[in-house]
Amino acid sequence: MQKSGQQSPQNIEQLIKCGLEYQNAGKIEAAKNCYIKALNASPIEPDANHFLGVAYHQLGNNEQALEYLKNAVELKPDSSQVFNHYGCALLALNRLSEAMQAFIKAIELNSSNPDALFNLGQLISTEDALKRSESDEEREKTAAYAIELLNKAVTLNPSQLEWKVKLAGALLQAGQKDAVKNVLDFILNQKADIPEVYFIRSRINRGIEAYNDLKKSLILNPNTKSCINNIGLWHLTAENRPDALVWSKRGMIAAPSDIEILWNYALGLLANGHLRDGWLAAKCRHFKPEMFIERFGLPPEWNGRSLKNGSLLVFHEQGIGDELRFASCFEDLSKKMGANSIVETDARLLPLFSRSFPNLNFTEKLERKLGPPPKVNYTAIVEKFNIAAHCPLGDLPLHFRPTINHFKHGNSYLIPDTKQQEVWRKTFKQLGSKLKIGICWQTALPSKHYDDYFFDIHELEPIFSLKNAAFINLQYTECEHELKSAEENFNIKIFRPSNIDMFNELDAVAALISELDLVIGPMTAVISMAGGVGTKCFGLNLHPDWTCLGTDIQPWTPSMTCKYRGHSASWKPVMESIASEIAAIKV
């Protein structure tokens, strides 16, 4: 006999049914109350736990949602939908790895669960997720898997236009621009005004078309920080530096604590020549996920003044290109601090830096223990050298380059090894009296996301057409196939420096480059090295970036001439301009 106040199984079932009707009608609070009544009568009722967890998720109370969904996965371990909803709550709480495992389990239980397929595909296709890939190969593999999942989800549920938008985003991350266009055209043909559609299309368009797409996206969603950021970048690419800074400031208003926004604002300040404020704002870089390192055992940060007791440690934080650029501040550091400075640097640069700045002490970069996040302990080096203060390498300009007028040095600041210079001088003499032109065209870390910043060797055709020139390969990645192809297509010879590891033997590379007449390439370490040793060079970039510091030159390296692709459809006009300038040089 049923006791007073107890619910019968039939009543519990009716409560759940009623809750689902409310839930499907969007009356989530009413649905929640039905499920709570059902659970009061039967705390281990699987469906009540499941649907109550979903209701709390819909109400934005994901901690509460997780409590009930965790019960549900224990009570219904064979339910694909339960694991999918469990993953959604975990994702909302930013517990990404656990969410991923929940979605994977949901797909294992039902490989045709469109929601789980979509959720996993969207999760692993985000830019932040792809950045965590340990290699480009892993990134491409992950992006391909995400596309596979999203394609299957869209096929199973073709009416979901929002899912097609996410598929287009994943295709964009994988660099499949033609496929992106096809998906976006389909969505737009449905007369759907979705802000993200226009934003994604702006990433595959150029010039005014890209700008119009960004403006349309922003009209539909006025506070989209990524759209505001990209409008600022568009203005930078168009060489409208003041407008770029205006949009950076607007981004700060839209998301004042967002690290990416803060970083872009700092770059906007520097690009407009507001150096002191820009260097200060750029301190936020240490909180960017790809740059964040936990550093232990450091003394207080340096205030720029002479130290009465102890030494200054300048710690390593940049890639080779930036390290070479900021080395232009080492002479100022030497004059101010002398032997009381310890500079942590990439081992490949130790010989070159030690020779160029003999009054500074250089030490090999300490081991970073793998994270996330990476960790490095400075306790031993602090004790060994009696370190009293520290300074990040990228903060040296804050102390020595507070205005553009503080850039006063000759054409070079790096001193190559004279014996190695002599070797290369004799080697290049065998190439005759022609101009010795070093070439590179790619980075060691290729990413489809930055394809526009680099170029194919065949795009150097106007350079290769020069008659009074000998070409020397400076590309430090495997490129023999590309070199042979260029030689065959343009009927030229490209000299390959032998007995040198272009990636690791940077002291030899410095000597080699110093003996060239000219270097042409994108803004990689090769161009930074050329500028550092004073060799005339053309640094190719998509647009004037922060390194120009509000000028039309590279203040760091006066021997460098900057050339920009801008909104042009190809590099051809840039290459033709360079070829014309070189042709006017008298050998």
N, C-alpha and C positions, 0 to 999 in steps of 0.2 A: 504494500500500500504506500503511495507517494506521500511524503511528509509535507506539511504546510510550508509554503515558500520555496519548495524545490521545483526545478523545471524538469519536465519530462523530456526524453530524447526528441520527441516530436516537437516540443516547444523550442528546444535548442536549435533544431534544424530550421524551424520557422524564423527564429531570430536571425540566423545567419542568412537565410534567404531574403529576409526583409532588409538586412544590412547591405546585401549586394545590390538590391534595387535602389536603395538610397545612394550607394556609392556610384553606381552607373549613372545616376541622375545628377551627380555632382554635389550631393548633400552629405558631405563627408562627416560632419559632426554627428548627424543623426545616425549614420552608418556606424560610427565609432561606438556610440552608446548601445546599439544593438549587440555588437560583438562583445562589449564589456559585460553585458548581462549574460550572454551565453557563456563567457569564461568564468563568471562568478558561480555559475551552476556546474561547469565542467572545465577546470583550469587546463586540462591537457587536450582539449578539443582542437584538433589540428587546423581545421579550416578557420576557426575563430581566431586562433593565434596568427595564422597567415594573413587573413584579411584585415585584422586590427593593425598588424605591422604595416601593411600597405596604406591604411588610412592615416596612421601617424606620419608616414613618409610623405603622403600627399599634403598633410598639414604643416610640413616642415620640421616636425619634431623627430629627427632621425635617431637620436639616442634612444628614445622610447620605441621607435620603430624597430631598431636593432634588437631590443630585448625580446620582442614577440616573434620577430622573424627568425631569431636564433632558436627559439623554442620550436618554430615551425619546421626548420630544416632537420631538427632531431626527431620530430614526430612524423615528418613526411620526407624521409631521406631519398625517395625515388621520384620526387616531384621536380621536374625541370623548372616550372614556373616559380616555385618557392625559392629555389636557389637564385633565379634571376632577380626576384624582388629583394632578396637578401643582399645580392651584389649592388643593387641600386642604392640601398641604404648605406652600405659601406662606402660607395663612391661619393655619396653626398657628404660623408664625414671625412673625405679625403684619405681614406684607408685604401689606397690604390691597389697594392699588391693583393690584399685580401679580396677586394672587389673583383679583380681579375680572376682569381682562383674560383670565386663563386660563379662567375659567368662561364668559365671553362667547364665547371661541373654541370651547369645547366645544359650546356651544349652536348656534353657526354651523355646525359640522360635523354636528350632529345635534339638530335642534330638538325631538326627542322623548326626549332623554336626561334621565330624571327626576332623577337625582342632581345633574347640573349645574344644572338648573332650580331644584331645591331649594337647592343651595349658594349660587347667586347671589341668589336671593330672600331667603334668610336673612341673607346678608351685608349687603345694602343696606337691610334692614328694621330693623336694630338701631338702638337709640336713639342710640348714638354716631355711627353713619353718617348718620342723618337730621339730627343736629345740625350736621353739616358742610355742609348745604345752605345756599346763599347767600341764599335767600328762602323765604317760606312757600309760594309757588307751586311752587318747585323741590322743596321738601320733600313737598308733596302729590303732585306728579307722580312722585317717586321711590317714595313709599309705595304709590301705585296700581300702579306697575310691579312692585314686590315682590309685591303681592297677586296680580297676574296670573301671575307666575312660580310662586309657591307653589301657586296653584289648579291650574295645569297639572300640576305635579309630583304633587300629591295625586291628581288624576284618573288619572294614569298609574300610580300606585302606591298604591291606596286602602287597602292593609293597613297602611301606615305611620302609626300613631297619633301618633308623635312629630312627624311632619311636619305633621299637622293642628294640633298644639299651636303650632308656629311660625307657621302660617297665622293662628291666632287672635291671636297676638302682633302680627303685622303689621296685622291688621284693627283691633286696639286702637290701634296707633300712628296709624292713619288715622281714628280716631274713629268707626268703624262698629260701635257697641256691640250693635245687634241681630244683626248677622252674627256677632260674637264669641260671643254667647250661644248661637246655633244650633250653631256648631262645638263649643263646650265641652259642650253638652248631648249631642251625638252621641258625643263621647269618653267622657263619664261613663256613658252608656248601655251602653258596652262593658265596664263594671265595671273601668275602668282607673284605678288610683290613682297618678296622675302629679303630683308636687308643683307643677309649673309650671301645671297646669290650675287648681288652686285659687288660685294666686297671681294668675293673669290674671283669674279670676272675681272676686277681691276688688277688682279695679280697676273693675269695672262695677257692683258691689254697693255698698250704703251701710249705715251703722250696724252693728248686731251681726252681720248676715249677712257683711259684709266682714271683720269681725274673726274670725269663725269660719273663714272660708276661709283667712285668713292663718295661723291657728293650725294648721289641718289641713296646710297646705303646710309649715309649720315642723316638724311632727311627722314628716312623710315625709322631710324633708331639713333636719336641725337646724342646719346651718351656712350656710344661704342668706342671704348678706348683704343682698340686696334685700328679702327677706321680713322680716328683722329690722328693716331701715330703715323699712319700711312699717308695721310694728306700732307703732313709735315715732311715726310720723306719725299713725296712727289715734288714739293716745292724745292727741296734741297737738290733733287736730281735736275730740276729746271733752273738751277742756280739762282733761286729766289731765297737767299739765306735769311733775310728779315722775316719773310712770311713763314718760313720753316720754324723759326723761333716762336712766332705767334702761336702756331699750332702746337708746339711743344708745351707752351704755357697753358694752353687750353686743355691739353692732356693732363697736366698737373691738377687742374681744377676738377676734371672728371674722375681722376683716380690718384689722389695725392699721396697714397702710401704704396702704390704699385711700383716695384723696383724697375721694371722695364720702362715705365713712363719716366721715372726719375732719371734713369740712365739716358734716355733720349733727350730729356730736357738739358742735362749736362752737356751732351754732344752738341745740342743746339746753341748753347751759350758759347762753347768753344768755336764752333763753326762761324759764329758771328763776331769773333774777336774779343768776347768778354772773358778774358783768360782767368783772372783771379777767381771770379765767381764760378767759372766753369770747372776749374781744378777742384774747388771745394765741393761742388755738386757731384763731381765724378767719383768722390769717395764711396758713393752708393754701389759702385761696381763690385765691392767685396761681398755684397749680399745677393748678387746675381747667381742663380743656381750653378751655371757652368763655371763660375769663377770662385765660388765660396770654398774656402779652405779653413779648417780649424787650426789656428796657430797657438802653440803653448809655449810658455817660458819666456815670453817677450817682456822687456822693460817698457816704460811709458813711451808714447809716440813723440818723436822729435818735434820741437817747436821752431826749428830753423836757426836757432842761436848756437853759438859755440858752446861746447861742453867743457866744464871745468874739470870734471873727473870722468874717466872712462871713454869708451869709443861709441861710434854710431854704426848700427847695422842697417844696411839697405837690403831689404829682403826681396827675393825674386817673385814675380807674379805675372809676367807677360810671356807671349810667344817670342820667337827670335826676332821677327820684324820690329815689334814694339821695343824689345830690349835694345836693339841696335839704334833705334830712334832716340830713346831716352838716354842712351850713352852720351849723347851730345851735351848732357848736363854734368858729366863726370869731371870735366876740367874745372867747372865752377865748384863742385863738391871738393875736389882736390885742393883748390886754393883756400877754401873756407875751413876744411877739416884736416887736410893733409893725411898723414899716416894713421890718424885716429878714425878711419873709416874702413869698414869691412863690407864688401859688396858681394852678395850671394848671386851667382850667375850660372847659366847653362855651361856645362863642362866644355862644350864645343867652342865657346867664346873666351875661355880662360887665357890662352896664349895671346890672342889679339888684344884683349882688354888690358892685360898685364903690361904688354909692351907699350900700348898707347897711353896709359895712365899710370906711370911707374910709382907715383906717390900714394896710390890707393892700394889696398889689400883686397884681393879677390879670392873667393872661396867657392868651391863647387856646390851647386844647388843641393840642399839636403833632401833626403829621401822623403817622399810623400807616401804615407800609408794609405792604401786604398780605402775608400769609404763605401757608401756615401755617409757624410762628406769626407773627402781626403783630409788627412791629419799630418801635421809636422810639428816636431818638438824641438825648440831652439835652446833648451836649457843648457846643453853641453857647450854649444858655441858661445852662448852669452857668458858662461863662466870662463871659458878659455880666453876670450878676447876682452874680458871686462867691459861688456856692452852696457852702456848706460841709457841708451835711447834707440828706438827703431824708426825706420821710414820706409814705406812701400816704394818700390822703384817708380811706379807711376805717379808718385807725389813729389818727386824731385822738381818737376816744372812748377809746382806750387811755390816752391822756395826760390827757384832760380829763373823762372820764366813767367813772372806775374803779369807782364805786359809784352806786347810784340817788340817793344824797343829793347828788351833784354836778350833778343836773339842777335848777338854780335860775335861771330866767329868766322874763320876762313871757310874755304870750300870743302875742307876735310877735317876730320877730328880722329880718324882711325889710322894707325900706322902699320902697314903691312910688313911682313918679313922681307928684308932686302934681298936675301939669297934666293928666296922663292920668286920674287919679282924678276930677278935676272934670268931665272930658268924660263919663265913665261915670256919674257922679252925676246929671248933667243928663239923660242918656239914660234911665236907669232911673226917674227921677222921672216920666217920661211913662207909665210902666206903672201909675201910681196908688199907693195906699197899701198895697197887698198886700205880703206877704213875698216878697222876691226870692230865689228858690231856684235855684241852679245845679245842673245835672245832667250826669253822664256815666255810661257803663255798660260801656265796652270799653277795651282797650289798643290801642296802635298796632301791636303785634306779636302778633296773635292766634295761638294754638296750641291745637289740640284737646286737647293734653295738660293744659292749664290751664283748660279750659272752666268747671269748677266755681267758679273764682275770680271769674268775671265773669257778666254777666247780659244778657238782652235788654231793650231799652227798654220793652217791654210789661209786664215784671215790676215796673215802677215804678207800676203801676196804683193801689195804695193812696195813693201820694204824689200822683198826678194827681187823685185824688178830693177833695183838700183845696180848700175853697172860697176861702179868703183867701190865695191864693198865685199868684204869677206865675213862670213857669218860663223859665229862660235856658239855652240849650244851651252846654255847655263841652266837648263831645266834639270832639276834635281830628283825627278821621279822617272820611272821606267818609261822611255819614250822612243826607243829605237825604231819601232814601226812607224811612228809619226814622222820622224826625221827622214826615213827612207821615202815615205810617201811624198813629203814636201820636195825632196830632191828630185824625184821623178816627175812630179807635176810642174815644177818651175824651172827644171834644168839648171839646178844650182848644186853647190857642194856646201855642206855644213860641217865645220870642224868639231870633232868630239874631243875634248881634253881627256887625255889618258892618264892613268895612274893617279887618279884623284877621286875621292868619294865626295861628290858635290853636296851631299846632305850632311855628312858628319865632319869633314875636314874643312871647317869654315876659315881657319887661318890661311890655308892654301887657296881657298876660294877668294878671300880678300886680296891676296897677292895677284891672282889671275885677273880679277876684275879691274884692279888698279892699272893693269897694262893694256886695257882695251880703250878704244877711242870713244865708245858709245855703248850703252845698254838700253834695251827696250823690253818692257814687260809690265804686267799688272803689279799692284801694290803688295808684293810679297817680300820675303826676306832678301831676295836677290836685289831688288831695287833699293831697299834700305841699306844693304851693304854697299852698293854702287854709290849712293849718296854719301855714305859715311867715309869712303876712301877718296871721294872727290871726283869720281869719273862722271862725265856728262851722261845723263840718262833721261829717258822719257818714262814717267810713271803713269800708267793707264788706269783709270778708275771710272766707275759709272757716273760719279758726280763729285763735286768738291766736298770732302768730308771734314771732320773735325780737325784732322791733321794740318789743314791749311790755315786754321786759326784766323779765319776772316780775311785772308789775303788771297791773291791769285797764284801764289807760289807755295813751295814747301819751305817754311822758315827754318826747319831743322837742317835741311840739306840744299843749299843754294845751287848745287850743280844739277838739281833735278828740275825738269820741266814737266808740268802736269798736263795731261790730256784727258778729256772726258767724253764718254759716249753719250751721256744725257738720255734724252728720249728718242734718240735715233734708233732705227730698226736694226742696225748692224754697226760693226766697228770700222767699216770701210772708210767713211769720211775721216775718222781719226788717223787711220793708217796712211791715207793719202796725204794728209796734212804733215805727218811726221816725215814721210818720204820726200816731200817737197823741201822741208827744212834741211834734211840730210844732204839732198842733192846740191844745195847751195854751199855746203862746207867744202873748202879747198883742202885737199890732202897735202 
